[in-house]
């Protein structure tokens, strides 16, 4: 497996959730090449929620090292939490800005 193939699998996984592409990324986590392992992890994490179920299945099937899968899953959860916090903060800022605009433009 090489980086170009891994990247292609990552794109297919992200766009279509094709199981074969996803399993190729899981295999990439076990690569002896640290660069391929890191690329597989990045692609799985970037795919977010769709990767969680795949990684859980891989753990249950015993086809991936729990430490490697756990690292990906933890990063997906951190990313999810960061996005939720950012969305909450943006909503708060928009509400404050809207209220400020309304208060300053009252006749």
Secondary structure, 3 states (H helix, E strand, C coil): CCHHHHHHHHHHHHHHCCHHHHHHHHHHHCCCCHHHHHHHHHHHHHHCHHHHHHHHHHHHHCCCCHHHHHHHHHHHHHHHHHHHHHHHHHHHHHHHHHHHHHHHCCC
